[in-house]
Amino acid sequence: MGSMDGLMHLDLSYNNIGDSGAMSFSEVMEPMHRLTHLDLSHNNIEYIGAQSVSKGIMSMDGLTRLDLSHNNIEDDGAESLSEGIKSKDRLTHLDLSHNNIEVGGAKSLSDVMESMHGLTYLDLSHNNIGVDGAKCFSKVLESMPRLTHLDFSNNNIGAVGANSMDVFYSLLNCVVSNFGKCSKPATTPDHGSIEQNILTVEH
């Protein structure tokens, strides 16, 4: 792999590499300084593999797109990955959908995203971050002015009680402040509309 230091785009999706494959791959990531796109989606990677991926991408200063969707990294994996992406100021596209991430992972990710001002695409759909996880992101979205795609759908945020509504409108207001459009609905959305639509927003 030493001869692949000029590689810019690597797609290993749908290969079922698992944790052992991710660990092996991370060992050869270091020379890939020019890599901009890395797709490891649909690979049955769990938190141990996510730890290895996190270490591997630390040397990828030019990374702009990272797709780890449809794996199973859970909270521990999300926490480890946060360490790997926190210095990636060129990262514009991050897809962690379908990963069984809950509130702990949401907090870890939101903590590092406060400094990721270049992010334009964030997909955390089909996880289980819930109301408390959504709260974590509602505090940092205002510091992400370039965000044009945000998907929190199917995250068990729900619409039970005023607390959920506060989170919904807080998230919505952050997006509105960036895009200059949308407004608070005149009527309260029903449970289904909030559950499915917090948030899928594109500019």
N, C-alpha and C positions, 0 to 999 in steps of 0.2 A: 504493500500500500504506500510505500515511501514515494513511489513515482506518481501518486495521485494528488500531490500537493496543489495542483492547479484545478482540481475538481470544484465546480461551483454548484451543481445541482445533483442531489442524490435522493432517489426514490426507492425505498425498501418496503413499501407498503404491501399488505396482504401476503406476508411470508411466514407468519407464525414463528418468528425467531425466539419469542419468549425471553425470559430473564437471562438465560445462558447466552443466547445470541446477542442480546444487548450488551452484556458484559464483555463478550469477545470483541464486538464492534467498537466499544468505547476505547479499547486498547489501541486501535489504529486511527482514531479520530484526530489525534494531536497534530499530525502533519497537515490536516485539511484546513489551513488558515483561510483559504479563499472561499470556502463553502458558504453559499448564501441561502440555499433551499435544502431543508432536510425533512423528509417525509418518512416517519416510522409508524404510520397509522395501521390499524388492523393487524397487530402483531402479538397479542396476548402478553404484552409487557406489564409486569406488576411493579410493586414499589422498589424491589431490589434492582430490577432493570432500569427503572427511572433514576435511581441513584447513579448508576454507571453512565447513563446518557447525560445526566447533569454534569458529571466530571468531564465527560468527553467534549461537550460543547463549550466549555470554558475557554478553550483556545481559539474558538471560531469567532473572531472579532467582527467579521463581515456578515454574520448570520442575520437574515431578514425575515425568513419564513420557517416556522417550526410547527409540524403537524404530528401530534401524538394522540390523535383522536382514536376512539374505539380500541382502547387498551383497558387496563384495570389498575392504574397506578395508585388510586385511593389517596387518602390524606397524607400518608407518609411519603409517597412518591411525589405528590404535589409540593410538599415542604422541601424535599431534596431538589426538585427541579427549580424551585424558586431561587436557590443558591446559584444555580447555573445560569439563569436568565437575568439576574439582577443587574449585571454589568453590560447587558446587550442593548446598548443605546440605539443600535440600528435596526432592531427587531420591529417589524411592522405588522406581522401576521402570526397569531398564536391560536392554535386550535387544540383544546383539551377536552372536547366534548366526549361523552360516553366513557367516563373513566371512574365512576363511583366516588367522585370527590365530594366530601361533605364540608361542614363548616370549618373544621381545622385546616383543611387544604385551602379553602377559600380565603381564610385569614392570611395564611402564608403567602399566597399569590398576590393578594391585594396590598400587602405590606411592601413588596418589591415593585409593584406596578406604579407606585406613586412617582418613581423616578424614570419611568419608561415613557417619555413624552412623545416618542415617535410612533407608538403603536396605533395602527389604523383599524385592525381587525382582531376582535376577541370573541371566541366561541367557547362558552362553557356550558352549552346546552346538554340536556340529558345527563345531569349529575344529580346530586342531592344536597345542594348547599343550603336550602331552606331560607327562612326569613333572616336568621342571624348571619348567614353567609352573604346574603344580599346586602345587609347593612354594611358589612366590611367594604364592599365595592362602592356603595353609595357615597362613602367618604372620600374616595380617591378619584372618581371619574372626572371631577372638575379639573384635575391636574393632567388630564389626557386630552388636550384640545384637538388632536388630529384623528381621534377615533371616529370612524365612519360606519363601522359594522359592529354591533353588540348583540350577542344572542345568549340570553339566560333562560330560554324556554325549557319547559319540562325539568324543573328543579325543585319541585315541591315547595315553592314559595307560597302558593295558595292565596286565599283572600279571607282568612278567618280572623276577624277582629280588626280593630283600628291599627294595631301595630303593623300588620301586613300592608294595609293601605298606605301608611306613612312611608314604608320602605318603597312601595311601588312608585309613589309620587316623588320621593326623593331621587330615585333612579331616573325617572322620567324627566324631572327638572334638570338633572345634570346633563342629560342628552340634549334637552332643549337649549341649554345655555351654550352648547357647542354648535348646534345646527341652526338655531334661530327659527325653528318651526315646530309645530305640534303645540297642543295646549291641553290643559286638564279637562277631561271629559265632563260634560254637563251632568251626566248621570253616573252613578257608581257602577263600574263594570261588574259582571257576574263572576262567579268563581272560575268558570271555564275560561273566560277571556283573559283573566289575569294569569291563571296557571299556564296557559299556552303562550301568552304574549309578553311576559316579563323576561327579557325584552328581546325582540328581534327588530333591530332598527338599522336601516341603511341610509346613507346620505346620497 
